Each structure stands twice: as C-alpha cells, then as structure tokens.
Amino acid sequence: MTAEIDAKWAFRRYREIQHRLPTARFPESSIACVSCADLIGQFDIFALDSFGVLNVGETAVAGAVEAVETFRAAGKRVFVLTNAASTPLAHLRGKYESMGFEFADEEIVSSRGLLMSALAGYDDGMRWAVAASKSAEIEELPCNAVPLDEVSLKNADGIVLLGMRDWTDTDQQKLQEELARRPRPILVGNPDLVAPRENGFTLQPGAYAHALRDATGIAPDLFGKPYANAFDTLLGLAGPGIDLNRVLMIGDTLHTDILGGAAAGIRTALATDHGIMRGLDVEACISESGIRPDFILPAI
C-alpha cells in the first residue's frame, strides 16, 4: 500500500480484482451528453453516487446542487447511493445539507446501513473488533462492538472494516497474520478502493479487504456498490412495478457505479471530470475493462 495512490493506480488495482466483482451485460456504445439535463426526459429515478458526483471531499461539485433541484422540479425521484460507511445517517444528511443538498433519510442508501442490517443478523453474543475513526460512532452498530486494537483483534469473534484513515502497513500485516492464525468473519462497510478528495485520493476499506484476500485467501463480506445488496436496497425503496429502463445510476467509477448498476439491470451514466476517471483516457479504460456505461458526461 506504499505506492502512489492516484487515478491510474486505482484503475489498475480495480482491474486486478475485477474477477471478484459482479458480472453484467453492457451496451455496445456509449452516448455522450453535455449534462444530465439531456437525460431528464428518459428517466423517472436518478440514483447518484456521492464522492466524485455530488461532492469531492467536503466540497460540492459545481452545478450538482442545481442538478438535483432540476430533477426534483421535473417530478423525478432522487436517491443517493453511497459507500460512505464511516458516517452515521444523521451526520451524512447534515453533511449534504452543509453543501446545499436536501435529502430525506429514506433517499440515502449507504453501505453503513447495509452493514448494520447484516450485523443485526448475527448472534447477539458475538464480539466484533471494528476498524473505524472515533467519529464513526461504532456504538450505533447493532452488535457488541469495540475498537480494533491488538487485544480486540485476538479476542474478537469477527472483524469489521468501517473506516481506515489512520491504517498503516503494520496494522494490515497484524490483521493478516491474526486472521491467518484464526479465520473469522470479516465484514467490510465500504468496498471502494479509493475516494476522491480535494487534494488527491485516499485509500478506503475495500483496498485493504482485497489486499487481505490476496495475502490469506479469506474472502470478506462486502456491503455497498457494486454488490447486489446495495442495488437491491435501492430498488426496494423505489417500490414495486418500476421500469428498470427508467432508472439511471450516475457515478464516477466503472468498477462500482457502472458495473453495479448494469448488473442490477438499470441504466448507467459515467461522470468523468471530478472522480476516479479525472485525467484518465476514459475510452481506453472502458475498452480495457469491458465495462461500458450507457451515457458519458463531464459532470452531473
């Protein structure tokens, strides 16, 4: 994990683990759009990625607030589909409000919520060691959760990777050694490899989860895009009888937003200017990965 973390690294690493991700069918070509205004008439439901589409770090993408308002004014339903596992729902909604967005709780599908639902299904007596920052409020999790350290790592019945901002190579090595010694369930609340921020990219739990699998062969359970647990939840909130061809996932990442949306049978749009595709040859990445969106646009 000591390599320079940039867009090229992220794409290359996604390609290395692509065989572990869902599979889907894709269109033969993509339609270029100037903005989402070109798409309003074609869709009833817009599912929006957060990092790289609505915001970069703590800053709203230029025009994103206005785009969401335009969707609503046209009578469209709008959801946020995010792999932000470290932030409790109330704080996440507040974060969006501070950037000018207005989303109700039921319009936000977060990988944290998916993880919490999964944890609730385990035996109440299980002890979970959780890698997370203090702001992640692990006491909200529906389980016996304690911060991950050397003692809890050895004694826990399961491991949760929620947020890993201060995670080190030494921490990773200890985790790998301990799980190789005594395998246990490992649940990952954010499958992303990286997140775009104002000054570059930060590694996310998915990067460490796949490195763990490379080293030990242990396959963690991952919650969030591109996996079905995220898109099934989204479509469940959208309600019965929806036309999947009238649902659009807008994201910045081929291997999460676009792949996951296509696997769920909905349409997809790749936003290229503010997320992982920024600075890359978009068409070359699409050709190499085989993951093609229905639409390509600079930003929401």
N, C-alpha and C positions, 0 to 999 in steps of 0.2 A: 504493500500500500504506500510505498515511498515514491512512486512515480509521480510526475507532474500530472495533476488532475485537471484536464481541460476537456473540451468537446470531443477532440479526437480520441483521447483515452476512453471517454465514456462510450462512444460508439464502438470502438474496438472491443471493449470489455463486454458490451451487450452482445456483440457478435459471438464472442467466445462462449457465452452461456445461453445462446438463443435456442439450442436444442432442448433446454429445460423449460422453455416457455410454451404457452398455448400455441396451437396452430390455427390457421384461418385461411379463407379464400379472399383474394383481393381483386380489385378492378384491373383491367389491362392498362389503363392510363389514368392520369390524374387531371382534373380540371383546375386551371389556375384562376384565382379570384383576387380582386383588389382588396376586398374586406368581407366581413360577414354580412354586410348589407346585401351582397349579391345572393345570399343563401336564405334570407328570411322567408321567402315565399315557399321554399321547398320543404321546410321542416316545422314541426309543431313543438318539439322538445329539443333544447340545447343543453348538452352536458359539457361543462367547462372544466378543464384542468386548472389548477391554481398556479403553481410555480411555472413561469415561462409563458403563461397565457393571461391570467389576471394580474399577476404580480411577479416581480423579481426581488427576492428577499422581502423587505418590508415596504417596498415601493410599488404602487400600482402601475401597470403598463399603460403608456399613453393611449387614451381612447377607449380603454377597457370598461371603465365605469359607464361611459356614454353608450357603448355597445350593449351592455346588459340592459340599460334603460330602454334602448331601442327595441330589444327583444320583447321586453315586457309591454311596451306601448303597442306592439303589434299583436298582443294577445298570446305570446309564446310562453311556454313553461321553461324555467331555467333551473338547472341544478349545478352545484359544484361537486366534482368527483376528484377527491384529493387523497394523496398518500401521506398527508401530514399527520403522523401518528403521535408526535410529542405534545400536541396542543389539545387540551380538553375542548369540547364543543363550544362551551360558552366563551372561552377565550378566543377560539378560532373565529366565531361570529363577530366578536369585538374587534379582532384584527381586521376583518374585512370592512367593518363599519369605519374604522380609523382611516382606511384608504378610500372611502367613499361608496363602498358597495353595501347593498341591503339584501341580506339573505336570511330567510327563516331557518330555524333548526332543521325542519323537515326537508329543506332544499340542499342541505350539506351532507354528502356521503363521504365520510372519512375512513381511512384504513384503521384508525384508532377504534372507531365504533365497531368495525368488523372484528377486530381483535378482541374487543371486550365481549362481544357475543360468543366468540369461540371459547374464551376463558370461562365464561359462565357455564359452559357445558362440561367442564372438568370437575372432578371430585373436590368438594369444599376443603378437604384436609390437605390438599397439595400445597407445597411451599414453592413459590416462584421467585427467582432472582431476576431482577429487572434492570437492564442497562438503559438508563434514562438520565436526563438532566433534572435538577430539582424542580424546575418549572413544569415538568411533565405531570406532576401530581399523581404519582403512582398509587396513592391511597384511594383514588377514584376507581381503580381497576377492581372488578368483581372477583377478587381472589386474595389469598394470603400472599401479599407482595412485599418484598424487601429490596433495597438497592443491591445491585450486583457488586460484590467485592470478593476477596479471596475466600473468606469464610462462607458466605452465602453460596458462592459458586460450588463449593464442595458439598454443601449440605442440602441444596435445593432439589426439589423433585422435578423441576422444569425451569427453563430459561426463556426470558422474553427480551427481545431486542426492540426497544421502542425508539430511542434516540441515542446517537453515539458521537456527539460533537467533540467530546474530550477523549475519545477512544484512542488507544495507542497500539502500535505493533506488539508491544509487550502484553497488553490486555488481550489482544487477539490470540497470541501464542498460548497464554494460560487457558483461555476458553477452549481452544482446540485440544490441548493436552488433557484437560479435565473431561471433556465430552468423549474423547477417545478412550479414556480410562473407564468412564461410566456413562454410556449413552442415556440421554433423557430427552423428553420432548423439548423442542426449541421453536418458539413462535416468533414471527417477525412482523412487526406492525407497519413497516414501510419497505416495500420491495424495490424502491428506486435505488439505483447505483449512485446517482449524484443529484444535487439540486442547484439550480442557477441562482446566484445571489449577486448583489451589486458589484462585488469585486472578484467574481470568479465562481467556481463551483466548490461545493462541499460534499464529502462522502456521506452516504446515507446507509441505513442498516442493511439494505439489500446487497451492497458491495461486500460487507463483512460476512453476510449469510452465505453468499456464493463462494467466498474465499474459504469459509469453514467447510463447505461441502467439498470443495476441491481437495482440501487437506485431509478430511476424515471420512468422506463418503456419506456423512449424515445429511439427510435431506430435511431442512427446516420446513415448517408450515408457514406460508407467506400469505399475507392479507393485504389486498389492495390491487390496483392495476398492475399487470394486465390480467389478473386472475378472475375467474368467473364469480368469486364471492363478491367482488366489487360491482360488477355489471348486473348480476342477478339482483342485488340490493337496489341498485338504481332503477331497474325496470320494474321491480316490485313497487317502489314508491310511485312510479309513473302510472301504475294502475293497469287493470286488465283491458284487453282489447286494443292496445296501442299498435299502430303500424310501425314496425321496426325501421322501415324505409323512411319514416318521417322523424327519426331520432338521429341527431348528429352529435358525435363526440369531437370536441375541439381540443387538441393537445399539442405539445411541443416535442414529444418523444415517440419515435417509431415503435420501439420495443415495449412501451407501456400503453400509452393512449391509443395509438393507431392499431397495434396488434390486438389489444384487449377489446377495443370497440368492434373490430372486424370479426373476432372470434365470437362475440355476443350477437352478431348479425345486424348491427346497426351501421350507419354511415359514419365516415370519419373525415376530419379536416386537420391538416398539419399546419401549425403556425410556426414560421421559421425564424423570426427576427429577434426573439428575446429569450429563447431557451436553449436546449441542447444542440439544436441544428444551427445556431448562430455561428457564422464563419465557416461552416462546412459546405461541401458540394452536395446539395440536397438530392439531386437526381442520382448522383453516384452512390450515395448512401442507400437510397431506395433500391437501386439496381442490385447492389451487393447483398443487402439484407433480404430482398424479395418482399419486403413489407411496403405496400403502396397505399396511400390514402386516396379517398375519393376526390378530395379537394386539397389544394395547396394555397396558402395565403400568407402574407407577411405577418399579420397580427390580427387579433380579434377585432 
